Amino acid sequence: MIRTQLIAPVAELLARQAAAWPDKIAYEDKTRALTYAGLAAEVEALSAHYVSLGLAPGGAVGIWLANSVDWVVATLAAIRAGAIAVPIAADATQSEAAYRVADAGVRLIVTTSDKAGAVAAMPAPRPQPILTDRVRFAELPASARLPVDDIDRTSMIVYTSGTTGHPKGVMLSTRSMLWVNAACWAPIFGLGPDDRVLSPLPLFHSYALNIAVLSLLANGASEFIMERFSVHEAMERLSSGGFTKLPGVPTMFHYLLLASKEAGINPLAGIDRCVSAGAILPATLNREFEDYFDVELLDGYGITETSTMVTLNWPGGARVAGSCGLPVPGLSVRLVDVEDCDVPPGMEGELIVRGPNVMQGYFGKKAETDAALRGGWYRTGDLARQDASGFLTITGRLKELIIRGGQNIAPAEVEETIGKMAGIRDCAVVGVPHETLGEVPVAFVICEGPPPSLDAIKAFCTETLSAYKLPHDVVVVDEIPRTGSGKTIRFRLRDAYTQRALA
């Protein structure tokens, strides 16, 4: 079941695919396409260039680029050089990028000329920039001797989304990431050499870094990389045909469904399977998407600290509505209460995980690592239920729970209910302070047409939610802030509501 032959050093994978399919397109973006032979040559040349600039084994290389073929080459080259790749969001502010550079000890940073000033303004010791719009990877001399490619060392530091608190650098190995491919993407999702993937995912997130970069290479597939998700561009490219797989996050599938219905077309006719991760996929969206496009949308659950996937729904088989599926083969999961005792099927508990894909720790943060990794188990902080057949359903987060008068409210449950109401395009629920109840839920909604009143939303929710779960207030917004992986940035909504109340 677990395809261990797909777990290999990046150097070996590059050589393997270049020999098998030298002229096959590996990665493509709107400006260029790179064959597997070309990919191997460019990665080797850039790796040697890193070393010639003084990069030592275990040194850190920042990747501050937009989604592109260059992003893939720069990242694989860092790993091939025995270094640590540190992805940075293309739209990160100067201070956000500087934090990651300082925290991870980045000494080289691959970026573009428009960010050179921001790099120069970083506190010393500032990294040396390699500007992709001034350097052609293929023209770099591959002269330096490269180290043996060790798949068990830390090869990536991927920063958590930072929905609460300061981002932490998650240390991942090539083995842990490719184990997810060998146990999940290849055997369950069905990713293979005959596939052409359209990837709208932000590459600096672990989900995309895993499925759209490392797993794509390991399986010898082909991929078009979108610079950023755009409903219009995604529909155009999908309509052109030739794509077989589409990974995404719930909001992407939500807007693809809306736009396709409005246009009365099915641009996913050539797609044989889609996968959603990064955030909870509402059961209603999953069902409506599959009914309209006649294509499977497999929902899964993953986090950066487990090299992405923990669970996934299997194709073709029975599924439980709203569930994120079964644990990935080879991975151990438990649901525990506050005393670390296992809870029975159907009861809610904290999800903890143990397996080959669990992180090596948080970079430079021993106390946080010790708190998160206890007895070999990673504490996810996510709440879930598991039925007698093993299907897991995420119900919320310990830190996101709204505690109203001593009663727990999972935001995801309220969001899914409100999202079923006619005229609601999108919804996020957060807890805000209340002088007598402690916290109360407030709904932020994006509407199509005239917004419904608070009373109307309460009346609609009363059909499925207990009274204490009903929203205390409703705020109509134009946009709901989310991370690149689709998680709602709840503290921004909470802060905006608090400031609004004080104004």
N, C-alpha and C positions, 0 to 999 in steps of 0.2 A: 504493500500500500504506500509506504513512505519511499519516495524515489531518491534514495541516497546518492545515486550517480549524478544528481543535479547539484549536489553540495561539493563545491570545489573552489580553490583560490581563483580570484579574478583573472590572474595571468593564465591559468589553465583554461578557464572558460573562453577567454578571448582567442587563444590559440586553437581551441577545439572548434569554435564556430567559424573562425576565419578559414580553417582547413575544410570544413564541411560545406560552407556556403559563402565563398569569398565575394561573390557578386550580388548577394542578397542584401536588400536594404535592411539595416538594423534599426536605425533611428532617423527620423525625418522631422523637420519643422518647416515653417513657411519660407525659410531662406536657403536651406540646404538639406541634402540627404547624404547619409554615410553608410556605406556597405560594411559588412563584417570585416573584410580585409582592411578597409580604410579605418574602421574603428580600432582594430588592433594596432595599426601603425601609429595613429594619432595618440592613443593612450600611452604607447611605449615611448614616443617622442616627448610628450608632455611630462611623463613620469621622470624621464632622464633630465629634463629641464629643471624640474623641481629640485632634484638632487644636486644639479650643477650650481643652483642658487644657494646651496648650503642646507637644504632640508634634510634633517637626520631622521632615522627610523623613529616612529612615535611622535614626530612633530605634527603640528596641526596646520591644515590648509583650509582657509575659509572659502566658501563658494557663494558669492554674492552676485547672482545672475538671475535673469528671467528664465522661465522654462524654455529650454532650447537643447539642440544637439550639443552645443558647447558646454552646457551644464552637465550633461551626462559624461562627456569626455573628461572634464575637469575633475569630477567626483571619482570616476573609475581610476584616473591617473593618480590621484592622491592615495587611494587604497593600494594600487599597484606599486607605488613608491615606498610602501611600508609606513605610510603616514596615516593621519586621522583626518577624514573629511568632515568639515563642519558646515553643514548647509545653513544659509541665512536667507530669509525671505527677500525676494527682489524688491518689495515695497517697504522693507524695514526702514525705520527712521535711522538717522545717524547714531542716536543714542542707543537704540535697540541693537544695531549692528556692533557698536563699540562694546556693549556689554558682553556679547557672545565672543568677540575677539579677545577681550581681556580675560574672560572667565575660562576659555579653553586654551589660552596661550597661543593664539594663531600668529604665525610668523610670515606666511604667504597668504595672499588673498586674491582670488581670481574674480575679476569684476570688469566693469566697463568704464570708459573715460568719464562719463557723467557722474560717476561715484568717486573719482580720484580725489576730488576736494574733500569729500567726507572722510575718506581713508586718511588723508594727510592731517585732518583735524583731530584724529583719534589720539588719546593720551599715549605717551611713550611707555613701553616700546611698541611703536606702531608697526603693523605688518607691511611687507613689501608687496606692492600691487603687481599683478600680471593682467594687463588690459586686453581682453579678447578682441576688441575692435582694432588693436594695433599689432597683435601677434597672431600668426597663422600656425596652428598646432602642427599641421602637416609639414611645414617647412622647418620645424625645430630639429636640430641634429640629435638623434638618439644615441648619444655617445657614453653617457655615464653608466656605471655598473649598478644594476638594481638589486635590492635584497630579495631573499626568498620570500614569497608571498605566504604569510602565515594567516590562516583563516580563523584562528582562535584568539588573536589579540584584539584589542579595541581598534576598530577601523573606521568607526563613525561616532560622532557625538551629535545627537539629534535633540534639539531643545524642545521641551514640552510646550504645549500651546500657551500656557500662562494665563488661563482663564481666571485663576486666583493666584496671588502671590507672584514672586519673581520666577522666571523660567529656570528650569534645571536641565543641565546637560546629561542626557541619557547615553551611557556608553554601550554600544552594540558591536558585535563581531560579525564578520562576513558569514561565519557558520550559523549564528543565530538567525540572521536574516534569510539565508538560503534554506535553512531548515523549514521555515514557513512555506517557502515555495515547494519544497519536496513533499511536505505533508498536506498542503492546502491548495495552493494555486494550480499546481500541475495535476494532481489526482482528482481534486474535487471540482474546482472551477473549470478545469480542462484546458488550461493554457499550454500551447504546444507550438512546434515549429511551423505549422500550417496557418497560424493565426496572424491577423493584422489588427492591432489594437489602436483605438483612438483614445488618447489619454488627455483629459481636461484637468487632471489633478495637479495641485501645486507640488513640484518635485521636492521641495525642502521638507515636506512632511514625511514621516516614516511610512505611511500607507503607500504613497506614490514611489518613494525611494525603493520600497520593497517590490511592489508588483510591476511598476512601470520602468524601473531601471535594472535592478539586480536580477529579478525573476525573468524579465523579458530577455536579458542576455543569457541566462542559464538555459532557457527553453528554446533559444534560437528563433524567436518570433520576430515580427516587424511591428513598428509603431510610428504613428504620427503624434507629435507632441504639440498640443495647443499652448500658446503662450499664457493664456488665461481662459477661464471658462466664459463663453459667450453663447447664449442660446442660439442666436442667429448663425454664428459660425459653426457650431456643433451640428445644427440641422443641415446646413449646406454640405459639410464634409460627409456626414452620414448618408445623405441623399446621393452622393456621388458613387456610393457603393464601394465594395472591396474590404470593408471592415467587418470583423467577426466578433470582437469582444469590446465591451465598454465598461470600464470601472468608473465609479463616481461616488458622490456623497448624496444623501437624501435630497438636499435642496436642488442639486443639479437635475435629478430625475423628476422632481416636482415641477420645475420650470420647463423641462423638455416636454412633459406630458401636457401642461397647459398650452404651450405654444403650438404643439402638434394638433391638439384638439381645435384650437382657434383657426389654424390654417387648413384643417381637414385633411391632413396628410400623415403618412407613416414613414418617417425617414429611417427607421430602424429595421427595415425589411431584411437587410443582409446580416444583421446581428444575430448570433445564435445564443448569446448569453450575456447578461449584465451582472455586475456585483456592486453592492452598496456597503460602505463601512464608514467609519469616522464619526457617526452620530446615529441616534436611534431612528430607524426607518418606520414610520407609522404603518400599521397593518392596512389601513384603507388606501394609502398611496401605493403600497406594494401590490395590492389586488387590482386597483384601477390601472396601474401601469401595465401589468401583465395582460389584463383583459383588452386594453386598447392596442398595444403593440404586438400581442401574441408572441412574447419572448419572456424567458425566465429572468427574473430579477432576484438574485440570491442575496439575502441580507446576512451580514456577519458583524461580529464584534471584535474590535482590536484596539490596542493602545500602544503607544511608543515603547513603554517599558517591557512589552512582550514581543518586540520586533514586529508588531502589528497583530496578526490574527490569533484569537483565542477560540472563537467559534465561527461556524459558517453553516448555512442551510445547504443541503445537498440537492443537486439537480434531479428532477424526475420523481423524487420520493415525496412522502407525506410531509407536510409542514404544519407547524402550529402558528396560527395567526398572531402576529406581533412578536414572535420569537426570533432571536438572532441565531438560532440553530443549535447544532451539537458541538461539543468540544472537538477541536482538531485532533486527529489521531496522534498518540504519543504524548499528549499533554494531560496533566492532572489538574482538575479544578475542584474546589470545594466552596460551599456556602456556609458561612459561620456566623454565630451570634456574637454579642459583645464579649462573651467569655471564651471565644474561640472554639465553641462546641458546634459540631455540624448540625444544621437544621434539617428537618425532614422535608421530603418532596412537597412542593406547594407553599412552603413557608419562605418568607423573605430573609435573606442574609447577605453579608458582604462576600463578594466574589474574590477568592484568592487563587493564585495560579502557580504551578511549578512545572518546569520543563526546559528543554534545550534552547528555547527562544527567549527565556527571561534575561533581562539586562544584566550587565556586569556591575552596575551601580550608577549613582549620580556622580559626575565628575567633580572631584574636589569637595564633596559633601558627604563625609562619612556618617554624620549623625542622621541625615535624611535617608541615606542608604540603609543604615541599620534599622530605621523605623519602618521602611518600606519592605525590606527583605528580612523575614524572620523565619528561621528554620528551613530556609530554602524556598519559602513561599512568598510570592509577591502580593502585597495587599493592594488591590486595585482601587479601593475606595468607592467602588460601584456596588449598588444593591441589585439583587437579582432573585428570581425564583426559578426552580428547576422542577419539571414535572417528572412523573414516574418513568417516562421514556428517555429522559436525559435532556430534553429541549430546555434551553435557557432563555429567559426573558429578562432584559434589563429594566428595572423599575425606577432607577434614579441614582443619584450620588449621595453619599453620606453628607458631603459638604454642601450639596445643593438642596437637600431636604428642607422643605418649609415646615417649621414646627409652629402650628397655630393652636394656641391654648393647650399645648401638650399633645396634640394630634399631628401625626406626620403626613405631609402631602408631597407626593412625587410630581415635580413640574411636568414631566413627560406625559403623565396620565391626563392632566388638565389640558395640555397642549394638543394632544391627539383628539380630545373631545371637541374643543373649540374649532380645531381644524376641519371638522366634518360639517361645520355650519356653512350654509350657502352665503357667498359673498366674502368669506374669509380666505385670503390668498396665502397667508403665512401667520405664524403665531409663536410667541415665546412667553413663558411664565416665570416670574421671579418672586422671591419672598422679600417684602419690605417691612421695616420696623413698624410695630403698632404698640401704643402705650399700654394697652391692657391685655392683648392676646399674644404679645411677643413678636409674632410675624403674621402677615396675611399675604395671600397670593394676588399678584397684579398681572394682568394679561396685556401684552403689547401685540397689536395686530396690524397686519397689512390688509387692506380691504380692496375689493373690486366694487366700485360704485359707492353709494351712500353707506357710511359705517353704521352697523347696528348699535343700539343703545346697550348700556350695561345691563338693564333689566331684561332685554331680549336675549343677551348672551347667557345670563343666569338662568332664564327660563329654559333655554335650549340645553344647558348643561345639567339641569335638575333631572333630566331623564336618565342620566347615566352616572352622575356624581353625587356623593353625599354633600349635605349642605355645607359642611366645614371646608370642602374643597372648592367651593364656588369662588370666582374671582371677586376680590374686594373692590377692584377698580379696573377699568379698561382704558388703554392709551393707544390711539391710532398713530402709527408711525409710517414713514416711507421706506425704512430699511431696518432689518434686524441684524445687529453686529454678530458676525460669526468668524471663527478661525478658518484657515484654508482647508482644514479637514472637515468643516461643517458643524463644529461644536458651537453652541450659542455662548457668547461672551456675556454671561449674566451680570457680572459686576458692573458693566457699563450701563446696562439698562437700570439696574438698581440705583447706581449713582445719579443717573439722569433724573430718575423719579424723585429721589430725595432732594436734589437741587431744585426741581420744579416745585416741590411742596414748600420749600423754604423761601422761594421767590415771592 
